[in-house]
């Protein structure tokens, strides 16, 4: 098997004298078609039927066929990205079965390039390769050797002029489409795979760029790899560099052999190919024509008999690096990409400053009157809910990275747990900054109580709230297929969390059949915590004497009249009401039915919710985001 080597343009690319062989026999794959309005029973649809073939080290095999013929399905089957329960047949590498019993060998020795590859737009070509090298190459390989390998790879892929250019996106100009294709190939061959599989790598490219990509693939094959790719409609130039062809129609192999044998094969089937005609186009057009005829396709496939080379069992490590290296590289890459594309951070930071400034001016310098108490309740509710709406902007983050994540983890580039840890590490600095900024803007402007201790507790609850909100939104982003559904889900759930949190109705008034949602509310605990931080002081008087009338129809009555009423009440109750404290902070908490938890309890429960959603995020990534067909 191949070892990690340094690439050089001066390498002699002669085929190996003792090549290994990738062979597949009788691959058959079907899927269930579920019932619909016109059919009340399920059917089986055959996507691959008895496909066999072999390709040797140093060769390129192309899979041709019209749309829906089974090209991508065959590539996925050979890559091990298909449901093994529904796939029949065998795939062997040097005679060793690798589809089921030795799946790790196939995964470690192969690389897969998807048709649409999403790259980090803020990284340069060279940086993209460097991070791939950090993930895929052993930690024991020195930095200098990794850099040398990357430079050799850049030369091999003919990307020298684009090496320092960012990948770019629709908003930022970057490399060309042909260069993106070559970069997507490069990040997969960085670890020198024995088998390279590509799903339509030339799609969307003009003939010149398509041929350039094909030449690069030919060079990769000649350096000692098996290259297998699907092609929708190859040109004559593209066909000339292929060593082996399989032409599919409706999941069946119509032709299997060398490109040079196409003319003889179709001539034997009474369908001669003229000398100036593109052989592949002729074959595909003819197959499409025969498929629609009453007799169907009458050309029979020619499958050569395979000869396999024996090999011993190979112990393959599942990952190239330990978890801490993976986490570090992932975090470093994410931070660099964010630094180059700071729009998302700027938007969220601007939203924090704007929300803080608006709340500070609306609730400016509240006093300790009954009106001030009510306004404080409104401020705290708005502050906690704001954290969730600001964090909703994180919805697109994983959705945009999903294809990158699936591509990289399907090749065992890194562990899913490493991705989750790096996501936490990269998110925390911004969450701390947002929390501190919001607290600094609002705490003294609103004139909240508690002094420095109160400030630190309020900052802690804002950070815990941001942490939980971000974890919750990150978890949802792994569940939803697109951004719009994610936003809709966040708004809907947040409305319910707010309704049952205690903002509008106290705990004792919530119907028993909904009380579980009160304790599930993510808003309840940080909101209850900031109220405890503000009002949990039995010595703090909030309503005394004449302030009793502030929220009653008597609030505009003359002071003398209010005094007489207090004197009469004092006589009836037997103590002086004029200077007595009528309501303390503890009384406010009792009225709001906030007596079940302490301030510290609320803080740790809020933090625990955040960790819970990170764990759920990991579980979804582990079981729900696999780059496989079902």
Secondary structure per residue as TSV (DSSP state, phi and psi in degrees):
chain	resnum	aa	ss	phi	psi
A	1	X	-	360.0	163.7
A	2	X	-	-76.4	149.7
A	3	X	-	-112.9	160.8
A	4	X	-	-64.2	125.7
A	5	X	-	-130.2	160.9
A	6	X	-	-88.8	139.7
A	7	X	-	-93.8	144.3
A	8	X	-	-148.6	138.7
A	9	X	T	-62.2	-22.8
A	10	X	T	-85.4	0.8
A	11	X	-	-62.1	142.4
A	12	X	-	-82.3	127.0
A	13	X	-	-106.4	47.4
A	14	X	-	-80.0	144.3
A	15	X	-	-60.6	149.6
A	16	X	-	-67.0	148.8
A	17	X	S	-77.0	-26.6
A	18	X	S	-128.7	72.9
A	19	X	-	-74.3	149.5
A	20	X	-	-84.1	164.1
A	21	X	E	-128.2	130.9
A	22	X	E	-101.8	119.7
A	23	X	E	-126.3	148.6
A	24	X	E	-137.7	139.7
A	25	X	E	-132.6	131.6
A	26	X	E	53.2	42.8
A	27	X	E	-70.7	120.2
A	28	X	E	-132.6	130.9
A	29	X	E	-142.4	132.9
A	30	X	E	-135.3	156.9
A	31	X	E	-128.9	156.8
A	32	X	E	-86.5	135.4
A	33	X	E	-101.6	117.8
A	34	X	-	-75.2	155.4
A	35	X	-	-61.0	151.9
A	36	X	B	-135.0	-165.7
A	37	X	T	-63.6	-31.7
A	38	X	T	-93.9	-7.0
A	39	X	B	-142.7	118.4
A	40	X	S	-96.4	18.7
A	41	X	S	-137.3	155.6
A	42	X	-	-89.7	150.2
A	43	X	E	-125.7	161.5
A	44	X	E	-102.1	130.3
A	45	X	E	-110.3	125.8
A	46	X	E	-85.9	116.1
A	47	X	E	-96.2	-30.6
A	48	X	E	-133.3	138.4
A	49	X	E	-135.0	106.4
A	50	X	E	54.3	53.6
A	51	X	E	-92.6	128.8
A	52	X	E	-134.3	156.3
A	53	X	E	171.4	176.6
A	54	X	E	-152.3	152.0
A	55	X	E	-142.4	138.1
A	56	X	E	-100.2	158.9
A	57	X	T	-53.4	131.9
A	58	X	T	93.9	-2.1
A	59	X	-	-110.4	158.6
A	60	X	E	-114.6	126.9
A	61	X	E	-111.3	129.3
A	62	X	E	-109.6	136.1
A	63	X	E	-106.8	116.3
A	64	X	E	-109.2	158.8
A	65	X	E	158.0	160.1
A	66	X	S	-72.1	171.2
A	67	X	T	-59.0	132.2
A	68	X	T	84.0	7.9
A	69	X	S	-80.8	-17.7
A	70	X	S	112.8	12.0
A	71	X	H	-60.6	-55.2
A	72	X	H	-64.5	-34.3
A	73	X	H	-64.2	-41.0
A	74	X	H	-66.2	-42.3
A	75	X	H	-61.4	-44.1
A	76	X	H	-63.5	-37.4
A	77	X	H	-65.1	-43.0
A	78	X	H	-69.9	-25.5
A	79	X	T	-86.1	-4.7
A	80	X	T	74.6	25.9
A	81	X	-	-110.0	41.2
A	82	X	B	-141.9	153.4
A	83	X	-	-61.6	115.6
A	84	X	T	-68.6	-24.4
A	85	X	T	-66.4	-29.4
A	86	X	T	-102.5	-6.2
A	87	X	E	-97.7	123.8
A	88	X	E	-109.5	156.5
A	89	X	E	110.1	-167.0
A	90	X	E	-143.0	152.7
A	91	X	E	-128.1	126.8
A	92	X	E	-124.9	146.8
A	93	X	E	-121.3	110.8
A	94	X	T	54.8	40.1
A	95	X	T	82.9	-6.1
A	96	X	E	-96.2	125.3
A	97	X	E	-65.7	126.2
A	98	X	-	-125.4	2.9
A	99	X	S	-79.0	-38.4
A	100	X	S	-120.8	-61.5
A	101	X	T	-71.8	-26.4
A	102	X	T	-127.6	49.5
A	103	X	H	-63.0	-33.1
A	104	X	H	-64.7	-31.9
A	105	X	H	-65.0	-46.0
A	106	X	H	-61.4	-42.9
A	107	X	H	-66.7	-39.8
A	108	X	H	-75.5	-27.7
A	109	X	H	-94.9	-3.7
A	110	X	E	-123.1	161.5
A	111	X	E	-136.6	149.2
A	112	X	E	-129.9	127.7
A	113	X	E	-112.3	114.6
A	114	X	-	-75.0	163.5
A	115	X	S	-65.1	-45.9
A	116	X	S	-111.2	104.7
A	117	X	-	-103.4	122.9
A	118	X	-	-96.3	128.2
A	119	X	-	-115.3	163.6
A	120	X	-	-73.4	114.6
A	121	X	T	-67.4	-23.4
A	122	X	T	-86.8	-6.0
A	123	X	S	-95.7	149.2
A	124	X	B	-78.8	169.2
A	125	X	H	-59.1	-45.9
A	126	X	H	-63.0	-42.1
A	127	X	H	-66.0	-38.2
A	128	X	H	-59.5	-44.6
A	129	X	H	-67.7	-37.2
A	130	X	H	-63.5	-43.0
A	131	X	H	-68.6	-35.0
A	132	X	H	-64.0	-38.4
A	133	X	H	-65.6	-39.6
A	134	X	H	-60.7	-36.7
A	135	X	H	-76.1	-47.2
A	136	X	H	-92.3	-29.1
A	137	X	S	-89.6	149.8
A	138	X	-	-60.1	147.2
A	139	X	T	-64.0	-23.7
A	140	X	T	-72.5	-17.8
A	141	X	S	-74.8	128.1
A	142	X	-	-67.9	160.0
A	143	X	H	-60.5	-40.8
A	144	X	H	-64.0	-38.9
A	145	X	H	-70.1	-36.1
A	146	X	H	-64.7	-43.0
A	147	X	H	-64.3	-39.6
A	148	X	H	-63.8	-39.9
A	149	X	H	-64.5	-40.6
A	150	X	H	-64.7	-42.8
A	151	X	H	-64.4	-39.3
A	152	X	H	-64.0	-38.5
A	153	X	H	-66.0	-41.5
A	154	X	H	-60.8	-40.8
A	155	X	H	-68.1	-42.9
A	156	X	H	-60.9	-38.4
A	157	X	T	-87.9	1.8
A	158	X	T	58.3	49.8
A	159	X	-	-119.0	19.4
A	160	X	G	-59.1	-42.2
A	161	X	G	-71.7	-22.4
A	162	X	G	-101.3	4.5
A	163	X	T	-59.4	-37.0
A	164	X	T	-97.1	7.8
A	165	X	S	-93.3	138.7
A	166	X	B	-69.9	154.2
A	167	X	-	-60.8	-46.1
A	168	X	-	80.9	172.2
A	169	X	-	-152.2	-162.4
A	170	X	S	-65.2	-24.0
A	171	X	S	-99.1	-18.0
A	172	X	S	-129.1	121.3
A	173	X	-	-67.0	135.2
A	174	X	-	-142.3	-140.5
A	175	X	-	-77.0	167.1
A	176	X	-	-79.2	172.3
A	177	X	H	-64.0	-41.0
A	178	X	H	-65.5	-37.7
A	179	X	H	-67.4	-37.3
A	180	X	H	-61.2	-40.8
A	181	X	H	-61.3	-42.7
A	182	X	H	-70.1	-33.5
A	183	X	H	-65.4	-42.0
A	184	X	H	-63.2	-32.2
A	185	X	H	-71.9	-41.8
A	186	X	H	-60.6	-41.1
A	187	X	H	-68.7	-17.3
A	188	X	H	-91.7	-30.0
A	189	X	H	-95.7	6.6
A	190	X	T	-58.8	-30.4
A	191	X	T	-97.7	14.7
A	192	X	-	58.8	60.7
A	193	X	-	-70.7	149.7
A	194	X	S	-73.6	-30.6
A	195	X	E	-127.8	126.6
A	196	X	E	-118.5	120.4
A	197	X	E	-114.2	136.5
A	198	X	E	-135.6	131.6
A	199	X	E	-97.3	102.9
A	200	X	S	47.9	63.1
A	201	X	T	-69.3	-15.1
A	202	X	T	-101.1	2.5
A	203	X	T	-66.4	140.0
A	204	X	T	80.5	2.6
A	205	X	-	-107.4	150.4
A	206	X	-	-72.6	171.1
A	207	X	H	-62.1	-35.5
A	208	X	H	-66.9	-49.1
A	209	X	H	-67.0	-36.4
A	210	X	H	-62.3	-42.8
A	211	X	H	-68.3	-35.9
A	212	X	H	-63.0	-43.7
A	213	X	H	-61.3	-41.5
A	214	X	H	-64.6	-38.7
A	215	X	H	-64.4	-39.1
A	216	X	H	-61.4	-42.9
A	217	X	H	-65.2	-35.8
A	218	X	H	-63.6	-41.1
A	219	X	H	-63.1	-38.2
A	220	X	H	-63.9	-42.4
A	221	X	H	-64.2	-43.9
A	222	X	H	-66.4	-21.3
A	223	X	T	-83.3	3.7
A	224	X	T	113.5	32.8
A	225	X	-	-123.9	158.8
A	226	X	E	-93.3	126.4
A	227	X	E	-117.1	123.2
A	228	X	E	-125.7	125.9
A	229	X	E	-139.6	152.3
A	230	X	E	-99.2	141.3
A	231	X	E	-135.1	133.3
A	232	X	S	-79.5	-48.1
A	233	X	S	-150.3	86.9
A	234	X	-	-75.7	147.9
A	235	X	-	-80.5	171.6
A	236	X	H	-64.2	-39.3
A	237	X	H	-62.9	-41.3
A	238	X	H	-64.9	-40.1
A	239	X	H	-66.7	-29.5
A	240	X	H	-68.6	-21.2
A	241	X	T	-99.9	2.3
A	242	X	-	-84.4	144.4
A	243	X	S	-99.2	-25.2
A	244	X	E	-149.5	138.6
A	245	X	E	-126.0	143.3
A	246	X	E	-127.2	121.3
A	247	X	E	-105.0	121.5
A	248	X	E	-105.9	149.4
A	249	X	E	-144.6	116.4
A	250	X	T	52.1	43.0
A	251	X	T	82.8	2.1
A	252	X	E	-114.1	146.6
A	253	X	E	-82.7	114.1
A	254	X	E	-86.4	-36.2
A	255	X	E	-141.0	140.9
A	256	X	E	-145.3	115.2
A	257	X	E	165.3	-162.5
A	258	X	-	-79.9	153.5
A	259	X	G	-59.6	-33.1
A	260	X	G	-68.1	-19.4
A	261	X	G	-87.7	-3.0
A	262	X	H	-61.9	-46.0
A	263	X	H	-59.8	-49.2
A	264	X	H	-63.2	-40.0
A	265	X	H	-64.1	-48.5
A	266	X	H	-73.0	-28.0
A	267	X	H	-64.7	-39.2
A	268	X	H	-66.1	-22.2
A	269	X	T	-96.5	17.9
A	270	X	T	64.9	33.4
A	271	X	-	-135.5	84.4
A	272	X	-	-74.3	144.4
A	273	X	-	-105.8	123.9
A	274	X	-	-69.1	155.8
A	275	X	T	-63.2	-32.6
A	276	X	T	-96.1	14.1
A	277	X	S	-100.9	141.3
A	278	X	-	-65.5	117.2
A	279	X	H	-61.2	-41.7
A	280	X	H	-67.5	-43.4
A	281	X	H	-62.9	-41.5
A	282	X	H	-60.3	-46.1
A	283	X	H	-62.7	-45.0
A	284	X	H	-66.9	-40.7
A	285	X	H	-65.5	-41.5
A	286	X	H	-64.8	-44.4
A	287	X	H	-61.6	-41.8
A	288	X	H	-63.4	-38.8
A	289	X	H	-67.2	-44.3
A	290	X	H	-69.1	-31.6
A	291	X	H	-62.9	-36.1
A	292	X	T	-85.9	-4.1
A	293	X	S	-80.9	161.3
A	294	X	T	-56.5	-34.8
A	295	X	T	-85.5	-10.1
A	296	X	-	75.0	-167.6
A	297	X	-	-74.8	120.3
A	298	X	-	-104.7	-2.0
A	299	X	-	-77.1	131.6
A	300	X	-	-95.2	144.5
A	301	X	-	-74.7	146.3
A	302	X	-	-112.8	111.6
A	303	X	-	-110.6	122.2
A	304	X	-	-72.3	152.2
A	305	X	-	-75.4	134.3
A	306	X	-	-85.0	144.8
A	307	X	-	-120.8	124.4
A	308	X	-	-108.8	149.3
A	309	X	-	-101.6	130.7
A	310	X	-	-72.6	147.3
A	311	X	-	-146.9	152.2
A	312	X	-	-82.1	164.5
A	313	X	-	-63.1	142.5
A	314	X	-	-119.9	127.6
A	315	X	-	-86.2	117.7
A	316	X	-	-116.6	125.2
A	317	X	-	-67.7	141.3
A	318	X	S	-70.9	-36.7
A	319	X	-	-130.3	149.5
A	320	X	S	-78.0	-26.3
A	321	X	S	-133.2	158.0
A	322	X	-	-69.6	166.6
A	323	X	H	-63.0	-34.7
A	324	X	H	-70.3	-32.4
A	325	X	H	-68.8	-44.6
A	326	X	H	-59.0	-45.6
A	327	X	H	-62.3	-43.2
A	328	X	H	-62.9	-46.4
A	329	X	H	-66.9	-41.8
A	330	X	H	-60.9	-45.5
A	331	X	H	-64.8	-42.0
A	332	X	H	-63.2	-42.4
A	333	X	H	-65.3	-44.2
A	334	X	H	-63.0	-42.5
A	335	X	H	-66.8	-38.7
A	336	X	H	-66.7	-42.9
A	337	X	H	-62.6	-41.0
A	338	X	H	-65.5	-36.9
A	339	X	H	-64.7	-38.2
A	340	X	H	-76.4	-29.1
A	341	X	S	-123.6	74.0
A	342	X	T	-85.0	8.1
A	343	X	H	-58.9	-43.0
A	344	X	H	-62.8	-45.7
A	345	X	H	-63.1	-44.2
A	346	X	H	-61.9	-39.2
A	347	X	H	-63.9	-46.4
A	348	X	H	-68.1	-40.3
A	349	X	H	-66.0	-39.7
A	350	X	H	-63.2	-37.9
A	351	X	H	-65.3	-38.0
A	352	X	H	-63.8	-47.2
A	353	X	H	-63.4	-43.7
A	354	X	H	-64.1	-45.9
A	355	X	H	-63.2	-43.0
A	356	X	H	-62.5	-43.9
A	357	X	H	-65.1	-40.9
A	358	X	H	-64.6	-45.3
A	359	X	H	-67.4	-36.3
A	360	X	H	-64.1	-39.0
A	361	X	H	-79.2	-35.2
A	362	X	H	-68.2	-40.6
A	363	X	T	-107.2	41.0
A	364	X	T	-66.0	124.7
A	365	X	T	51.2	61.1
A	366	X	-	-70.1	145.1
A	367	X	-	-100.5	-176.2
A	368	X	S	-98.4	30.7
A	369	X	S	-86.6	169.1
A	370	X	H	-55.4	-38.3
A	371	X	H	-64.7	-40.3
A	372	X	H	-62.6	-36.8
A	373	X	H	-62.1	-47.0
A	374	X	H	-63.7	-40.0
A	375	X	H	-69.0	-32.8
A	376	X	H	-63.0	-41.3
A	377	X	H	-58.8	-42.0
A	378	X	H	-64.9	-39.5
A	379	X	H	-63.9	-46.5
A	380	X	H	-63.3	-40.1
A	381	X	H	-62.4	-45.8
A	382	X	H	-64.5	-38.4
A	383	X	H	-63.9	-46.4
A	384	X	H	-68.8	-43.6
A	385	X	H	-65.3	-33.5
A	386	X	H	-58.5	-38.0
A	387	X	H	-59.8	-38.7
A	388	X	H	-70.0	-41.0
A	389	X	H	-67.7	-36.8
A	390	X	H	-66.9	-41.0
A	391	X	H	-72.5	-15.3
A	392	X	G	-61.5	-22.1
A	393	X	G	-65.2	-17.5
A	394	X	G	-76.8	-6.5
A	395	X	H	-52.7	-47.4
A	396	X	H	-69.6	-14.7
A	397	X	H	-58.2	-59.9
A	398	X	H	-73.5	-32.9
A	399	X	H	-58.3	-40.5
A	400	X	H	-71.7	-31.8
A	401	X	H	-88.8	-4.8
A	402	X	H	-56.5	-46.7
A	403	X	H	-66.6	-35.5
A	404	X	H	-63.6	-47.1
A	405	X	H	-59.8	-46.1
A	406	X	H	-66.1	-40.8
A	407	X	H	-62.6	-46.3
A	408	X	H	-72.5	-41.9
A	409	X	H	-74.4	-28.1
A	410	X	H	-67.9	-23.0
A	411	X	T	-95.0	10.7
A	412	X	T	58.2	34.8
A	413	X	S	-65.8	-39.7
A	414	X	S	-156.3	169.1
A	415	X	-	-80.5	152.3
A	416	X	H	-66.2	-34.0
A	417	X	H	-63.2	-34.0
A	418	X	H	-64.7	-39.1
A	419	X	H	-64.5	-43.1
A	420	X	H	-63.5	-43.8
A	421	X	H	-63.9	-42.5
A	422	X	H	-66.6	-34.0
A	423	X	H	-62.2	-40.1
A	424	X	H	-66.3	-46.7
A	425	X	H	-61.7	-42.1
A	426	X	H	-75.6	-24.7
A	427	X	H	-81.7	-33.2
A	428	X	H	-59.3	-45.7
A	429	X	H	-56.8	-43.0
A	430	X	H	-69.1	-36.1
A	431	X	H	-65.8	-39.3
A	432	X	H	-64.2	-44.1
A	433	X	H	-62.4	-45.5
A	434	X	H	-60.6	-45.6
A	435	X	H	-63.6	-46.0
A	436	X	H	-66.4	-41.4
A	437	X	H	-62.0	-47.0
A	438	X	H	-62.4	-43.3
A	439	X	H	-63.9	-44.7
A	440	X	H	-64.2	-35.2
A	441	X	H	-72.3	-39.2
A	442	X	H	-98.7	-32.4
A	443	X	H	-58.5	-55.1
A	444	X	H	-80.5	-27.2
A	445	X	H	-66.1	-39.5
A	446	X	H	-80.6	-19.0
A	447	X	T	67.1	58.3
A	448	X	-	-77.7	161.6
A	449	X	S	-95.7	168.9
A	450	X	S	106.2	-7.4
A	451	X	H	63.4	-145.5
A	452	X	H	-63.7	-40.6
A	453	X	H	-61.5	-43.0
A	454	X	H	-63.4	-38.7
A	455	X	H	-61.4	-47.5
A	456	X	H	-64.6	-40.1
A	457	X	H	-65.5	-41.6
A	458	X	H	-63.9	-42.4
A	459	X	H	-60.5	-42.8
A	460	X	H	-61.3	-42.2
A	461	X	H	-70.5	-35.8
A	462	X	H	-66.0	-40.9
A	463	X	H	-65.2	-43.7
A	464	X	H	-61.8	-38.3
A	465	X	H	-68.2	-44.5
A	466	X	H	-61.0	-41.4
A	467	X	H	-61.2	-48.0
A	468	X	H	-66.5	-43.0
A	469	X	H	-61.5	-44.4
A	470	X	H	-66.4	-40.4
A	471	X	H	-64.5	-41.0
A	472	X	H	-62.5	-46.3
A	473	X	H	-67.9	-38.2
A	474	X	H	-62.7	-42.0
A	475	X	H	-61.4	-45.1
A	476	X	H	-62.9	-35.3
A	477	X	H	-63.8	-24.7
A	478	X	H	-81.0	-15.2
A	479	X	H	-93.6	-34.7
A	480	X	-	-91.3	149.7
A	481	X	S	-81.3	-25.1
A	482	X	S	-147.8	167.8
A	483	X	H	-64.3	-43.6
A	484	X	H	-59.0	-43.3
A	485	X	H	-64.8	-35.4
A	486	X	H	-63.0	-47.0
A	487	X	H	-61.8	-42.3
A	488	X	H	-61.7	-41.5
A	489	X	H	-67.4	-41.3
A	490	X	H	-62.0	-47.7
A	491	X	H	-63.5	-42.7
A	492	X	H	-64.0	-48.7
A	493	X	H	-68.3	-36.7
A	494	X	H	-64.8	-36.9
A	495	X	H	-61.8	-40.8
A	496	X	H	-71.9	-39.7
A	497	X	H	-58.9	-41.5
A	498	X	H	-68.3	-41.9
A	499	X	H	-60.0	-41.2
A	500	X	T	-99.7	10.3
A	501	X	T	-81.1	-17.2
A	502	X	T	108.7	0.6
A	503	X	S	-69.7	-41.4
A	504	X	S	-106.7	-26.6
A	505	X	S	-143.2	135.6
A	506	X	-	-72.9	161.7
A	507	X	G	-57.3	-40.1
A	508	X	G	-69.8	-18.3
A	509	X	G	-95.7	-7.6
A	510	X	S	-75.0	131.3
A	511	X	-	-56.7	145.7
A	512	X	G	-59.6	-32.4
A	513	X	G	-75.3	-6.3
A	514	X	G	-113.5	-0.9
A	515	X	H	-64.3	-27.8
A	516	X	H	-61.5	-34.4
A	517	X	H	-70.6	-29.0
A	518	X	H	-61.0	-43.3
A	519	X	H	-78.7	-17.0
A	520	X	H	-88.1	-10.9
A	521	X	-	-65.1	126.4
A	522	X	H	-74.7	-19.0
A	523	X	H	-82.1	-28.3
A	524	X	H	-54.7	-50.2
A	525	X	H	-73.1	-46.2
A	526	X	H	-67.3	-35.2
A	527	X	H	-65.5	-45.6
A	528	X	H	-64.3	-35.7
A	529	X	H	-65.0	-44.3
A	530	X	H	-70.0	-30.0
A	531	X	H	-67.9	-41.8
A	532	X	H	-63.6	-38.5
A	533	X	H	-63.2	-33.1
A	534	X	H	-87.9	-38.9
A	535	X	H	-112.2	-9.4
A	536	X	-	-78.0	68.3
A	537	X	-	-148.2	98.2
A	538	X	T	-65.5	-14.4
A	539	X	T	-90.0	-10.5
A	540	X	-	-88.0	118.7
A	541	X	E	-92.1	124.7
A	542	X	E	-104.8	-26.6
A	543	X	E	-137.1	123.7
A	544	X	E	-144.7	143.6
A	545	X	G	55.1	-125.5
A	546	X	G	-63.9	-19.4
A	547	X	G	-61.7	-16.2
A	548	X	G	-57.9	-28.6
A	549	X	G	-90.4	0.8
A	550	X	T	-61.9	-37.2
A	551	X	T	-105.7	29.4
A	552	X	S	-125.2	169.7
A	553	X	G	-61.7	-14.6
A	554	X	G	-88.8	6.0
A	555	X	G	-62.5	-27.2
A	556	X	G	-98.2	3.7
A	557	X	S	-67.9	154.9
A	558	X	-	-59.3	149.5
A	559	X	H	-60.6	-36.0
A	560	X	H	-62.6	-41.6
A	561	X	H	-65.0	-41.2
A	562	X	H	-62.9	-37.7
A	563	X	H	-64.3	-41.2
A	564	X	H	-64.5	-39.5
A	565	X	H	-62.8	-42.6
A	566	X	H	-64.2	-38.3
A	567	X	H	-63.0	-42.6
A	568	X	H	-63.3	-42.8
A	569	X	H	-64.9	-35.5
A	570	X	H	-64.6	-41.5
A	571	X	H	-63.1	-41.2
A	572	X	H	-69.8	-44.0
A	573	X	H	-83.3	-17.9
A	574	X	T	86.5	11.4
A	575	X	S	-145.9	161.8
A	576	X	-	-75.6	116.2
A	577	X	-	-87.5	-16.1
A	578	X	S	-64.0	-44.7
A	579	X	S	-109.3	5.3
A	580	X	S	-81.4	153.8
A	581	X	E	-84.5	119.3
A	582	X	E	-88.2	-32.9
A	583	X	E	-142.8	128.6
A	584	X	E	-106.5	176.3
A	585	X	H	-60.0	-38.0
A	586	X	H	-62.8	-35.5
A	587	X	H	-64.6	-37.2
A	588	X	H	-62.4	-45.2
A	589	X	H	-63.9	-36.9
A	590	X	H	-66.7	-40.7
A	591	X	H	-63.2	-35.2
A	592	X	T	-84.6	0.3
A	593	X	T	60.7	39.3
A	594	X	-	-106.2	80.7
A	595	X	-	-135.4	0.9
A	596	X	S	-86.8	-20.9
A	597	X	S	-136.0	156.4
A	598	X	-	-90.2	171.5
A	599	X	H	-61.8	-42.7
A	600	X	H	-66.6	-38.3
A	601	X	H	-58.6	-46.8
A	602	X	H	-60.7	-39.9
A	603	X	H	-64.6	-50.2
A	604	X	H	-69.3	-33.2
A	605	X	H	-66.4	-40.8
A	606	X	H	-61.5	-45.8
A	607	X	H	-62.4	-41.0
A	608	X	H	-63.2	-36.4
A	609	X	H	-58.9	-42.6
A	610	X	H	-60.6	-45.5
A	611	X	H	-63.7	-36.9
A	612	X	H	-61.3	-42.7
A	613	X	H	-70.8	-29.6
A	614	X	H	-66.5	-39.2
A	615	X	H	-65.4	-42.9
A	616	X	H	-63.7	-37.2
A	617	X	H	-59.2	-44.5
A	618	X	H	-63.0	-42.3
A	619	X	H	-62.8	-42.3
A	620	X	H	-63.1	-42.4
A	621	X	H	-64.4	-34.6
A	622	X	H	-72.3	-38.9
A	623	X	H	-114.7	-21.8
A	624	X	H	-108.1	-7.4
A	625	X	-	-125.9	64.8
A	626	X	-	-106.7	134.7
A	627	X	-	-82.2	65.5
A	628	X	-	-136.2	150.9
A	629	X	B	-79.2	149.4
A	630	X	-	-98.4	360.0
